[in-house]
Amino acid sequence: MRETPDSPPQSHRTVPAPDRLRLEATLGELPLEGFEIEVACLSQQLYDQFNQNPALPGAILKRQGTFAGMMSRRQFLEILSGVYGRELFLQRSLAQLHECMPVKPLILAASTLISDAVQQCLARSPDEMYEPVVVQLADNSYKLLELQTLLISQAQVYKLAMETLDERNVALGRANLEISAKNQQMSQYLQQVNVLTDAAAAVENDAFDATSLDQVAERPDELGHLARVFSQMIQTVQLRERELEAAKDQLEAILNAVPGAISWIDSTGIYLGVNRHLAENWHLSQEAFIGQEIGFLKGSAQFAEFMREFIVSPQEAASQVIEISGGATKKYFLLAAQKYQQGAATVSVGIDVTDRKQAEEALRQSEARNRAFLKAIPDLILCLRKDGIYLDVVEAKQNILNATRENRIGKSVYDILPVEVAHKYMEAIERAIATGETQAIEYEFSDGANVADFEGRVVRCGDDEVIFIVRDITDRKQAEEALRIAEENYRSIFENALEGIFQSSTDGRFLKVNPALARIYGYDSPEELVQSITSIDTQTYVDPNGRNEFKRVMEASNAVKNREYQIYRKDGSIIWIEENTRAVRDKVGNLLYYEGIVEDITERKQLEADLKQQLEELQIEIDQQKRQKDVAQITQSDYFQELKDELAGLEVDEFWR
């Protein structure tokens, strides 16, 4: 059966093998598993089939109807149990997963003898020993054969060989009776039949020699005919006994080489025998089991209970996973039981599946751990197909976009989101799949009452899937808008202030200035000032030591307040300025730059100088006597008194402001 990516995989078995196998039975006569799946299908589909069919050993991989390989349950679960195995491969094609498989399948023709197949299986490495066998049928189709089925079939062939030996022993007994009857009928030939009698005795003692009857066999009478028939029959029986003994030795060697535990139990629950592997597991000899009742070993209670129930049940075959305790360790075995000799005895085969059980448990824990990791992320995580269909949803701690698995999986982005937002989703998905690079989008979404901003990041995952991470950035957008408004307000103040505002580096360059500072320094624009003045020390200070004094004060107090000094303007003229500056440092105290405010006080300084000069000239021109007289008159005048009162209440700094 061939599966396509668009059709769900199905499984079927071929017609069960007949109740009795031939000694020369081949693999084509055994029950085979015919489950097939296209390599283009998702690994998730095979994972679901394994969960639905616990007994399914694996799957035949097809590529457009042609055999492409085999995926066993054990290999599949080992890959998925790795770190992020499920997230990496379940939503990828089986072709990608198959490339990671280290074990190649054993492919045998359907005409291969069961005994030959067992030897080839057991010759494989320990990693490959428990893998299913791929059987190639005559029509060039492929099926799977489980190892346990092969071993049970070999046991059935062994049982058939034993029954054949019993039948031949019965036939030999009948022949002996016929010979005795002939001897009685030919009593008159007693002397002639002494040779036959001796030959019969030799047969009973396993010392028969066919040449001892040659003389009698040459007789033309009935006695000669009897001798010939007897000799031929005995030789045939001896040949069959040798063949059966060889087959028995071969089967015993095979069963002892099998790593699984094999036992034979009668209908009363007594051990008839076990293989070497089972005996060594319990540190006993094979003979120590014979005659013991099942359950005599501590730690095998589940095995004993299963076998007792199976023996009394009408079932011909059964299987179950059981737990065997051995001290501080526990092991798990897949136990398969088959009745033979019309239910008088049972053969059981136990395959160690501890690694598989541990892999399944590790996978379960890995899935739970990874799901917890994803749930701890505050963002909404989506898995989308390239056509916009939701494949999975990991819900965010805060319900983003009202996104849940129930209302998303299987639906299209166009079913959930506004058309313009859905278009953005699809464009980002197409770019991510085409380029393999992470894509980012931003969009608004309204629930009717509120409008929120979201950011989406898209990462390709496989050939036709993406991971879409959605984050609510409403708070960030609001903060950015508030910052933009604050920056606009600051820029307005900076650009329109009457005072000069600046930032300068520690090595004496202007980093940033406003238009007012450019006007004070005589430049047409802030850009011209920043580009023209490369050394504040030498290009602006009239006092050569002015910059050093500035640095000294800054080091001492981290700020300069109301500092008055002269500078050169662009045209070389000198003006007075008043400066208030502070040092800007990082968190550890390293000096980054200076920033401050400058005011042109040239006019105020000129008024102060003029007033001082006028007072000095007045004192020179007036002699002492006249000055005293004039001063007396002046000081006695009402105008002087009023002026004196006003000056008494006025501070000099406030007067010049």
C-alpha positions, 0 to 999 in steps of 0.5 A: 500500500503506497501512501502520499502526503495528502492521504493518511498512512494505513497499515495491514498484515499479509495472510497469517502463516499456516498452522504447520510450517514445513521443514524447508519453510521460507520467509514468504510463508510467515505473517508480514507487516505491509505498512507503507508510507511516502517519504514526503509525509511528515514524521508526525504521521508515522509518530501517530501510527506508532501510537495507534498501533503499539505492535507496529514494528516499523514502516516501508518507506516509498518515494513515488511508489518505489522502495526507499528504505525502512524506518523501524519503531526503535530507530524512530523513537531513539531519534525523537528522544534526543534533545529537541528531537520532536521539535526538530523532526516531527514537522519535517518530512520522513526523508529528512529523518531517514537521512539521520538513520545510522542503521541500514535494513537487512533485506532478504528474499521471500524465498530465504529459508527460515533457518538461514534468515535466523543466522543472518539476523543473529550475525548482525551487530548488537545495534541492528539485531532487534531491527525488523527484516525487510522481505522482498516478495516475488512481485518486487514489493517489500514487507516487514518481518519482526525478529520475534515472529522469525524466532517463533517460526524457527521454534515451530520448525523445530517442533515439526522436526521433533514430531517428524522424528516421532512419526519415523520412530513409529514407522520404525516400530511398525516395520519391526512388527512387520519383520517379526510377522514375516519371521514367524511366517518363515519359521521354516527358514530359521537357519536362513534368517539368522543373518536377518535376526542378527541384523535386527539385533544390530539395529537395536544396538545401533551397530547395524551394517548394511553389508551383512545382508548382502548375501541374503539379499541376493536370494531370489525368494521372499527371504531375499526380498525381505532382506532387501526391503529391511536393509533399505528401510533401515538405511532410510531411517538411519539417514533421517535420524542423522538429518534430524540430529543435525537439524536439532543441533543446528536449532539448538545452536541458533536458539542458544545464540539468540539474545532473547530468552526462550523457554518451553513449558508444558500444560501444567506450568513445568519447564521443559527447557530453556535456551542458554541466554535465559539461563545465563540471565539468572546465573543458572544452568539450562538443566536447573530449569527442567522440572521446575514450576514457572514462578520459582525465580524471584522477580518473575511474577509477571511472567508466571502470571502471564504464562498461567493465564495463557496456558489455560486460555483458548488462545494459540498465541499471545504477547505482552510487555512484562517487567522483570526485577533483578535486584536494584535493576528493572528490565522490560521484555516483550513476551510472545507465547505460542502453543504447540502439540495441540496445546500440550506445550508452549514456547515463549520468547522474551525480547529485551525492550528496556532501551525502547521503554526508556527511550519512550519515557525519555521522549515523554519527559522531553516533550513535557520539558520542552512544552514547559520551556515554551510555555515559560516564554511570554510570547505567542509561538505559532507553527504555520504551514507555507499556505498560512494554515495553523499547525500548532500554537503555544499559548502565551502567559498573557493571552495575545490575540485570544490565541488558543490551540482550539481556535487556531489549529487547522484554520487559515490566517485569513480565517482569524486575522484582518485581511491586511494583517493576514497579507503581512503574515503571508508575505513574511512567510513567503520571504522566510521560506524563500531566503531562509532568513529571519523576517520581522513585521509590525502591525496593529490589531484591534479587538473593537475596544482597544488597539494594540501593536505587535511584532512578529518574527518568522523563522523557516522550519523545514521546506514548507513550515515556519515558526512565527513568534508574536510579541505585544509591543504596545508598551514599547510603542507608547514609550517610543512615542513619548520619547519622540515627543520629549525629543521634539520638545527638547529640540525646540528648546535647544533650537530656540533658546536665547542662550548658547547651549553646547556639548564639548569633548574632553580634547577641546572640540565642540560636539553639538551647539545650538543656533544661539551659540553660533550667533554669539561666536559669530558663525552663520550656523551651528555646523560651521562652528563645529567644523571650524573650531577644532581646538577650543583652547587655542581658537576661542580663549583670549587668556592662554591659561583659560582652558587649563583653569576651566579643567582644574575647576571641573576636576575639583567641583565637577561644574563651573558656575557664573564663570566670566571670561573673554573669547575670540569670535569668528571675525577676531573680535573679542567679547565677554561671556558668562559660562555655566558648565557641568561634567557628564560621566558614565556609571563608573565615573569616567568623564564622557564630555562637557555640556553647558550654557553660555551668555554674551555679557559684553554689553554689561561689561562695557556699561560697568567699564564706562561707569567706572571710568566716569567716576575716575574722571570726575574725581580727577577734575574736581579739586579737593575743596570744590569737591568737598563743597560740591559733595556737601551740596550734592549730599544735602540735595533731595535728589542725592538722598533719593538716589542713595536710598535706591542704591542702598536697596539694589545689588550690583548684579541685579542692577546689570541684569 
